[in-house]
Amino acid sequence: MSDAEQHEWLPSGPPVAAGEDVWGDGDRGTEALDLVLRQATMCLGGLGALVHRHDRATGRLRLVAVSGLARASAGEWADLSDEQDVAPAHALRHGGYACVAGDSLGTGAAGTAAVPLPGADGPVGVLSVLTAGTGEPDEVQRDLLGVLAGWAGGRLRGGSGPSPGPVAGAERSVRVGELTVALAEAVTSRDVVKAVAEYVLPPFGADGLVFQILEGGRLNVVGAAGYPQEFLSLLDGMPLAAHAPVRDVLRTRIPRFIEAKEEISRRYPTMRRVNEASPKEAVAFLPMIASGRAIGLCVVSFSRPRSFSNEERTLLTALSGLVGQSLERARLYDVEHARAQELQRGLLPRTLPRLPAARAAARYLPAGRGEEVGGDWYDVIPLSADRVAMVIGDVMGHGIAEAATMGRLRTAVRTLADLEMPPDELFSRLNDLVAEFGEDFYATCLYAVFDPVARTCTYCLAGHPPPVVVHPDGGLHSHDVVPDPPLGAAKPPFETHQLRLPDESLFVLYTDGLVESPARDADQGMAQLRQILSRTAAGATWFGAADEDGDVRFLEELSDTVVSGLLPDREQTTDDAGLLIVHARCTAASDVASLELPNDPRAAGQARAYVREQLGAWGLGDLVFTTELLVSELVGNVVRHAKAPVRLRLLRSRSLICEVYDGSLTTPRIRHAGYTDEGGRGLQLVAALSRRWGARYLPDGKCIWTEQDLPPT
């Protein structure tokens, strides 16, 4: 079906001026009207629907909206005389329902059913449906068509002014009209349930609502109001065959109205358990039809027995048709949105590592009102020498493509971080990668490296908010720096910033979705973040915590406090939010030992002697032999292949870290030595004796490092 056939068409030219707001409320009214036209078409099993406005001064019927018909076909009825022999004119002249057989527009229709749109001083227009079947619409269908026409007439601007209300001014009809507008705006299943509960239950005096969807032969509860959870648990997942009233309603597609519990017991004795558990007396079982099939049931219930008038039955039947279409659309959105969010969460770390120098907690919160996922991400990456890389970023835009880009960037950051690149060089590589994604892709990012021995944090910013540091005494420090442009739009080099981190500090990273919202700007949000952190940290005792689980528990609770303080109403947010809080733990001076070595053959012997002395002092005598072999090989390689200055450093942590520094930028590589080669096996020995090893490059040289597991205590 073409676009012109799927949506309403407002003809330009004399009938209706282009852009004219026929319905008095802009896009909202247009969307609501489209839903009314589609509902009218569906309830009659028709091919399409049209709305004409009556101009009493000229005696003309002007076409203002159409749904389901081709532009050319509808154009034949763009301007009608109220005396013509067509269904819209008949309905207008007689002031009531009219049906004319025949294919008036050449669309293959069997006839046209039309009802006038009521106004204060007579009809203001006509709602028409092109029917497909040979017979006329039945009484229920005609009543429903009248309800829809009544609401549309109350909204349409006629020559005599707007109508004061729908048919007979009935409040319930007004509510159905308001529900139509609300359903046009509903996005999720929760929105649909909320709309029905707000606009339908009060005017009918109902106090219970249940939506059940038929899936795999079972009835699943997807929304409810006015029922205890115990009863909903009883209904949820019930086989269709075991729920006789629902089975009958879905099979016949005819609503069933139960006026008292005794009627259910009499008609359906197998439902005794459910009937006794239900707190309701009277029930309306309304089938929800969408795309030509019964998708489930809308149950409207009452705490007291009651009868249902013909008007109430008609309106509730109209309700089920409206809700069925909206709920199907909302369910599709829910499924796709859940899949997209699952994809995004799958690209984020499931757990954060607990490292000697850092413990962390993080939160990712998807937008509450957005239709698509975002690209926020975070990570904590262990580096050599107990250093820690911390990263948080946000791919601009929303959608699956942005979430996938986020996953690619997170993988790239981990790969580049493993190469021990400094933050500015890593950003240069990352910037090139984002630029390759296309002109429409940009990302903000903060990448920081914490060195627990030097007690410094080095970081770069690309269009991202600066970090906040919380000192152990509760004091706060926010580095006032100007970030570089976002990745994908920046021009290297990137500026590197450095700050000192006192032992037991908190390093707080976040995305703009946490501090910025429609209700406040970024500066106000960051000020509120600092207030929350200061207030929470003032009475906290996280510093010096030897209990790792307790430390992480505090960080988790602090993360929840920050999120609840800054985003109290998650359902109204329009952007994703990311938060990463890292507890930085510096290395004690007693766990670090360093020795300057000469650049000559004596260096290896001095290094071995230093290892024996220091490991003995640390109570690590079991590691002396392997550590001597490691430092002998590393120092010997420096003397033969590198240059001064030469330095040995030992770190005692969860493992024993041995580092040898030199002034050369040459890269050590393992090579395959032949059977008769006298050398070339040194790095193979290093790899065999250590848990892991590697190299990192410095502005004035490099460092070769190894890690060994500590002996069990």
Residue pairs with C-beta under 8 A, 6 or more apart in sequence:
1 68
2 70
4 70
4 71
5 48
5 68
5 69
5 70
6 67
6 68
7 34
7 67
8 30
8 33
8 34
8 37
8 65
8 66
8 67
9 65
9 66
9 71
9 74
10 16
10 18
10 20
10 22
10 64
10 65
11 63
11 74
11 75
11 78
12 18
13 78
14 62
14 79
15 62
15 63
15 64
15 78
15 79
16 22
16 53
16 62
16 63
16 64
21 29
22 29
22 53
22 64
22 65
22 156
22 157
23 29
23 30
23 32
23 33
23 155
23 156
23 157
24 155
24 157
24 162
25 155
28 181
28 184
28 185
29 155
29 181
31 181
31 184
31 185
32 155
32 177
32 180
32 181
32 184
33 51
33 65
33 152
33 155
34 65
34 67
34 184
35 180
35 183
35 184
35 322
35 325
35 326
36 148
36 151
36 152
36 180
37 48
37 49
37 50
37 51
37 65
37 66
37 67
37 68
38 49
38 67
38 68
38 325
39 148
39 180
39 318
39 321
39 322
39 325
40 46
40 49
40 127
40 129
40 145
40 148
41 47
41 48
41 49
41 67
41 68
41 129
42 289
42 321
42 325
43 141
43 144
43 145
43 148
43 318
43 321
44 113
44 129
44 131
44 137
44 141
44 145
45 131
45 132
45 133
46 68
46 109
46 113
46 129
46 130
46 131
46 132
47 68
47 69
47 107
47 108
47 109
47 130
47 131
47 132
48 66
48 67
48 68
48 69
48 74
48 107
48 129
48 130
49 66
49 67
49 68
49 127
49 128
49 129
49 130
50 63
50 65
50 66
50 67
50 69
50 74
50 77
50 88
50 127
50 128
50 130
51 63
51 64
51 65
51 66
51 117
51 125
51 126
51 127
51 128
51 152
51 156
52 61
52 62
52 63
52 64
52 77
52 80
52 88
52 125
52 126
52 128
53 61
53 62
53 64
53 124
53 125
53 156
53 157
53 158
54 60
54 61
54 62
54 82
54 92
54 123
54 124
54 125
54 126
54 158
54 159
55 61
55 62
55 159
56 158
56 159
56 160
57 159
59 81
59 82
59 83
60 79
60 80
60 81
60 82
61 79
61 80
61 81
61 82
61 88
61 89
61 92
61 125
61 126
62 78
62 79
63 74
63 77
63 78
63 79
63 80
64 125
64 156
66 74
69 105
69 107
69 130
70 107
73 105
73 106
73 107
74 105
76 105
76 106
77 86
77 88
77 104
77 105
80 86
80 88
80 89
81 89
82 89
82 92
82 93
83 89
83 93
85 100
86 100
86 104
86 112
87 98
87 99
87 100
87 104
87 111
87 112
87 113
87 114
87 128
88 112
88 114
88 126
88 128
89 126
90 98
90 100
90 114
91 97
91 98
91 114
91 115
91 116
91 123
91 126
91 128
92 116
92 123
92 126
95 116
95 122
95 123
96 115
96 116
97 113
97 114
97 115
97 142
97 145
97 146
98 113
98 114
98 115
99 111
99 112
99 113
99 114
99 131
99 136
99 137
100 111
100 112
100 114
101 110
101 111
102 111
102 112
103 109
103 110
104 112
105 130
107 130
108 132
109 130
109 131
109 132
110 131
110 132
110 133
110 134
111 130
111 131
111 136
112 128
112 129
112 130
112 131
113 128
113 129
113 131
113 136
113 137
113 142
113 145
114 126
114 127
114 128
114 129
115 126
115 127
115 142
115 145
115 146
115 149
116 123
116 125
116 126
116 127
116 149
116 153
117 123
117 124
117 125
117 126
117 127
117 149
117 150
117 152
117 153
117 156
117 163
118 124
118 149
118 150
118 153
118 154
118 163
118 166
118 167
119 153
119 156
119 158
119 160
119 162
119 163
120 160
120 161
120 162
120 163
120 164
121 160
122 160
123 153
124 153
124 156
124 157
124 158
124 159
124 160
124 163
125 152
125 153
125 156
125 158
127 145
127 148
127 149
127 152
129 145
131 137
137 145
140 313
140 314
140 317
143 310
143 314
144 314
144 317
144 318
144 321
146 167
147 166
147 167
147 173
147 176
147 314
147 315
147 318
148 318
149 167
150 166
150 167
150 168
150 170
150 173
150 177
151 166
151 173
151 174
151 176
151 177
151 180
152 177
153 163
153 166
153 167
154 162
154 163
154 164
154 165
154 166
154 174
154 177
155 162
155 177
156 162
156 163
165 173
165 174
166 173
166 174
166 177
167 173
170 311
171 203
172 203
172 204
172 311
172 312
172 315
173 315
175 199
175 200
175 202
175 203
176 199
176 200
176 315
176 318
176 319
176 322
178 199
179 195
179 196
179 199
179 200
179 319
179 322
180 322
182 195
182 198
182 199
183 192
183 195
183 322
183 323
183 325
183 326
184 326
185 191
186 192
186 195
186 326
186 330
187 330
187 333
187 369
187 371
188 330
188 333
188 334
188 337
189 211
189 222
189 223
189 327
189 330
189 331
189 334
190 223
191 330
192 211
192 223
192 323
192 326
192 327
192 330
193 209
193 211
193 222
193 223
193 224
193 225
195 326
196 209
196 298
196 319
196 323
197 209
197 225
197 226
200 206
200 209
200 300
200 319
201 207
201 208
201 209
201 225
201 226
201 300
204 300
204 302
204 312
204 316
205 302
205 306
206 300
206 301
206 302
207 226
207 280
207 301
207 302
207 303
208 225
208 226
208 227
208 279
208 280
208 299
208 300
208 301
208 302
208 303
209 223
209 224
209 225
209 226
209 298
209 299
209 300
209 301
210 221
210 223
210 224
210 227
210 232
210 235
210 297
210 298
210 299
210 301
211 221
211 222
211 223
211 224
211 288
211 296
211 297
211 298
211 299
211 323
211 327
212 219
212 220
212 221
212 222
212 235
212 246
212 296
212 297
212 299
213 219
213 220
213 222
213 295
213 296
213 327
213 331
214 240
214 250
214 294
214 295
214 296
214 297
217 239
217 240
217 241
218 237
218 238
218 239
218 240
219 235
219 236
219 237
219 238
219 239
219 240
219 243
219 246
219 296
219 297
220 236
220 237
221 232
221 235
221 236
222 296
222 327
222 331
224 232
226 301
227 279
227 280
228 279
230 277
231 277
231 278
231 279
234 273
234 274
234 277
235 274
240 246
240 247
240 250
241 247
242 270
243 271
243 274
244 267
244 268
244 270
244 271
245 256
245 258
245 264
245 267
245 268
245 271
245 285
246 285
246 297
248 256
249 255
249 256
249 285
249 286
249 287
249 297
250 287
250 294
250 296
250 297
253 287
253 289
253 294
254 287
255 284
255 285
255 286
255 287
255 313
255 316
255 317
255 320
256 284
256 285
257 282
257 283
257 284
257 285
257 308
257 313
257 316
258 264
258 267
258 282
258 283
258 284
258 285
259 282
259 305
259 306
259 307
259 308
260 281
260 282
260 305
261 275
261 278
261 281
261 305
264 271
264 275
264 283
265 271
265 272
265 275
268 275
278 301
279 303
280 301
280 302
280 303
281 301
281 302
281 303
281 304
281 305
281 306
282 301
282 302
282 304
282 305
282 306
282 308
283 299
283 300
283 301
283 302
284 299
284 300
284 301
284 308
284 316
285 297
285 299
286 297
286 298
286 299
286 300
286 316
286 317
286 319
286 320
286 323
287 294
287 297
287 298
287 320
287 324
288 294
288 295
288 296
288 297
288 298
288 320
288 321
288 323
288 324
288 327
288 328
289 295
289 320
289 321
289 324
290 324
290 325
290 327
290 328
291 328
295 324
295 327
295 328
296 324
296 327
298 319
298 320
298 323
298 324
300 316
300 319
308 316
333 371
337 371
337 372
337 373
340 372
340 373
340 400
340 403
341 366
341 373
343 373
343 400
343 403
343 404
344 364
344 366
344 373
344 374
344 375
344 403
344 406
345 364
347 377
347 403
347 404
347 406
347 407
347 410
348 364
348 377
348 378
348 410
349 362
349 378
349 379
349 380
352 360
352 361
352 362
352 380
353 360
353 380
353 382
354 548
354 552
355 380
355 382
355 386
355 388
356 386
356 452
356 585
356 587
356 653
356 654
357 386
357 387
357 388
357 450
357 452
357 584
357 585
357 586
357 587
358 380
358 388
358 390
358 450
358 582
358 583
358 584
358 585
359 548
359 551
359 552
359 555
359 582
359 583
359 585
360 380
360 390
360 555
360 580
360 581
360 582
360 583
361 552
361 555
361 556
361 558
361 559
361 580
361 581
362 378
362 559
362 578
362 579
362 580
362 581
363 559
363 560
363 562
363 563
363 577
363 578
363 579
364 376
364 377
364 378
364 576
364 577
364 578
364 579
365 513
365 563
365 567
365 570
365 573
365 576
365 577
365 578
366 373
366 374
366 576
367 374
367 398
367 513
367 573
367 574
367 575
367 576
368 569
368 570
368 571
368 572
368 573
368 574
369 571
369 572
369 573
369 574
370 398
370 574
370 575
370 576
371 398
372 398
372 399
372 400
372 402
373 398
373 399
373 400
373 402
373 403
373 576
374 394
374 395
374 397
374 398
374 402
374 403
374 513
374 575
374 576
375 393
375 394
375 395
375 396
375 397
375 398
375 402
375 403
375 405
375 406
375 443
375 576
376 392
376 393
376 394
376 395
376 406
376 511
376 513
376 576
376 577
376 578
377 391
377 392
377 393
377 394
377 395
377 406
377 407
377 409
377 410
377 578
378 391
378 392
378 393
378 509
378 578
378 579
378 580
379 389
379 390
379 391
379 392
379 410
379 413
379 414
380 388
380 389
380 390
380 580
380 582
381 388
381 389
381 390
381 391
381 413
381 414
381 417
381 418
382 388
382 389
383 389
383 417
383 420
383 449
383 696
384 420
384 657
384 694
384 696
384 703
384 705
384 707
385 451
385 453
385 651
385 657
385 659
385 703
385 705
386 452
386 453
386 587
386 651
386 653
386 657
387 449
387 450
387 451
387 452
388 449
388 450
388 452
388 582
388 584
389 413
389 417
389 447
389 448
389 449
389 450
390 447
390 448
390 449
390 450
390 507
390 509
390 580
390 582
391 410
391 413
391 417
391 445
391 446
391 447
391 448
392 445
392 446
392 464
392 509
392 510
392 511
392 578
392 580
393 406
393 409
393 410
393 413
393 443
393 444
393 445
393 446
393 464
393 511
394 443
394 444
394 445
394 464
394 511
394 512
394 513
394 576
394 578
395 402
395 403
395 405
395 406
395 409
395 441
395 442
395 443
396 402
396 441
396 442
396 443
396 444
396 486
397 440
397 441
398 576
402 441
405 434
405 437
405 441
405 443
406 443
408 433
408 437
409 430
409 433
409 434
409 443
409 445
412 429
412 430
412 433
413 426
413 430
413 447
416 426
416 429
416 430
417 426
420 694
420 695
420 696
420 697
421 429
422 449
422 458
422 496
423 447
423 448
423 449
423 458
423 459
423 460
423 494
423 496
424 460
424 492
424 493
424 494
424 495
424 496
426 447
426 460
427 445
427 447
427 460
427 462
427 484
427 487
427 490
427 492
427 494
428 492
428 493
428 494
430 445
430 487
431 462
431 487
431 488
431 490
431 492
431 494
434 441
434 442
434 443
434 487
434 488
435 488
437 488
441 488
442 463
442 486
442 487
442 488
442 489
443 462
443 463
443 486
443 487
443 488
444 462
444 463
444 464
444 483
444 486
444 487
444 511
444 512
445 461
445 462
445 463
445 464
445 486
445 487
446 459
446 460
446 461
446 462
446 464
446 465
446 466
446 467
446 509
447 459
447 460
448 457
448 458
448 459
448 460
448 467
448 507
448 509
449 457
449 458
449 459
450 456
450 457
450 501
450 507
450 582
450 584
451 457
451 458
452 584
452 585
452 586
452 587
453 586
453 587
453 592
453 651
455 500
455 501
455 502
455 503
455 586
456 498
456 499
456 500
456 501
457 498
457 499
457 500
457 501
457 507
457 584
458 496
458 497
458 498
459 467
459 496
459 497
459 498
460 484
460 494
460 495
460 496
460 497
461 481
461 483
461 484
461 495
461 497
462 483
462 484
462 485
462 486
462 487
462 490
462 494
463 483
463 484
463 485
463 486
463 487
463 489
463 490
464 483
464 486
464 511
464 512
465 483
465 510
465 511
465 512
465 515
465 522
465 526
466 478
466 479
466 480
466 481
466 483
467 478
467 479
467 507
467 508
467 509
468 476
468 477
468 478
468 508
468 526
468 529
468 530
468 533
469 476
469 477
469 478
469 479
469 499
469 501
469 505
469 506
469 507
469 508
470 476
470 505
470 506
470 508
470 533
470 534
470 537
471 477
471 502
471 505
472 502
472 503
472 504
472 505
472 543
474 534
474 537
474 538
474 540
475 534
476 530
476 533
476 534
476 537
477 499
478 526
478 530
479 497
479 499
481 495
481 497
484 490
484 494
484 495
485 491
501 507
501 584
501 586
502 586
503 543
503 584
503 585
503 586
504 542
504 543
504 544
504 583
504 584
504 585
504 586
505 583
505 584
506 533
506 537
506 542
506 558
506 581
506 582
506 583
506 584
507 581
507 582
507 583
507 584
508 529
508 533
508 579
508 580
508 581
508 582
509 579
509 580
509 581
509 582
510 529
510 577
510 578
510 579
510 580
511 576
511 577
511 578
511 579
512 522
512 575
513 573
513 575
513 576
513 577
513 578
514 525
514 529
514 562
514 563
514 566
514 567
514 577
514 578
514 579
515 522
515 525
515 526
515 528
515 529
515 566
516 522
516 525
516 575
517 525
517 567
517 573
517 574
517 575
518 574
520 528
525 566
528 565
528 566
529 562
529 566
532 561
532 562
532 565
532 566
533 558
533 562
536 558
536 561
536 562
540 554
540 558
542 551
542 554
542 555
542 583
545 551
545 554
551 583
555 581
555 583
558 581
559 579
559 581
562 579
562 581
563 577
563 579
566 577
567 573
567 577
587 651
587 653
591 651
591 652
591 653
592 649
592 650
592 651
592 652
593 610
593 614
593 649
593 650
594 647
594 648
594 649
594 650
595 606
595 607
595 610
595 647
595 648
595 649
596 645
596 646
596 647
597 603
597 606
597 607
597 635
597 646
597 647
597 648
598 606
598 646
599 638
599 639
599 643
599 644
599 645
599 646
600 639
601 639
603 635
603 638
603 639
603 646
604 631
604 632
604 635
604 636
604 639
607 631
607 632
607 635
607 648
607 660
608 628
608 631
608 632
610 648
611 624
611 627
611 628
611 631
611 650
611 658
612 624
612 628
614 650
615 621
615 623
615 624
615 627
615 650
615 656
616 624
618 652
620 652
620 656
620 710
620 711
622 711
623 656
623 708
623 710
623 711
626 689
626 708
627 656
627 658
627 708
629 685
629 689
630 658
630 686
630 689
630 690
630 706
630 708
631 648
631 658
631 660
633 682
633 683
633 685
633 686
634 658
634 660
634 686
634 704
634 706
635 646
635 648
635 660
636 682
637 668
637 682
637 683
637 704
638 646
638 660
638 662
638 664
639 646
641 664
641 666
642 662
642 663
642 664
642 666
642 701
643 662
643 663
643 664
644 662
644 663
645 661
645 662
645 663
645 701
646 660
646 661
646 662
646 663
647 660
647 661
647 662
648 658
648 659
648 660
648 661
649 658
649 659
649 660
649 661
650 656
650 657
650 658
650 659
651 657
651 659
654 710
655 691
655 707
655 708
655 709
655 710
656 707
656 708
656 709
656 710
657 705
657 706
657 707
658 705
658 706
658 707
658 708
659 703
659 704
659 705
659 706
660 703
660 704
660 705
661 698
661 701
661 702
661 703
662 701
662 702
663 700
663 701
664 701
664 702
665 697
665 701
665 702
666 702
667 695
668 683
668 695
668 704
669 683
670 683
670 684
670 687
671 680
671 683
672 680
673 679
673 680
673 681
673 684
674 680
686 693
686 706
687 693
689 706
689 708
690 706
690 707
690 708
691 707
691 708
691 709
692 706
692 707
693 704
693 705
693 706
693 707
694 704
694 705
695 702
695 703
695 704
695 705
696 702
696 703
696 705
697 703
